[in-house]
Amino acid sequence: QVQLVESGGGLVQPGGSVRLSCAESGSLFSIYPTGWYRQTPGKQRELVADITSGSRANYADSVKGRFIISRDNAANTLSLQMNSLKSEDTAVYYCHGWNAAVNMDYWGKGTLVAVAS
């Protein structure tokens, strides 16, 4: 079953950095990764950043200037470089993708980023 797989989460100190990656399992290039979302308990999933095939990026105001989203079109992967992390960045981060052939969107299982000293 084709799916999106995130990696790179973990525990990081305030002010630290972490890099998340997202790739399609099986490398079939059927799912096009589009962006990163995050969710905390009791809250709705929110957009962190998304990016077009031409690498035009869009960021939530809360992460502008600290996070950088990038994509590797040849490898069909998506990354999120997270810098100057704050406790409020603690969340499960999800990769979102789109399969145009079946008009369906996909979500990874999520990776936890916990910012604490």
Secondary structure, DSSP 8 states (H G I E B T S, - for coil): ---EEEE--EEE-TT--EEEEEEETT--S-SEEEEEEEE-TTS--EEEEEE-TT--EEE-TTTTTTEEEEEETTTTEEEEEE-S--GGG-EEEEEEEEETTTTEEEE---EEEEE--
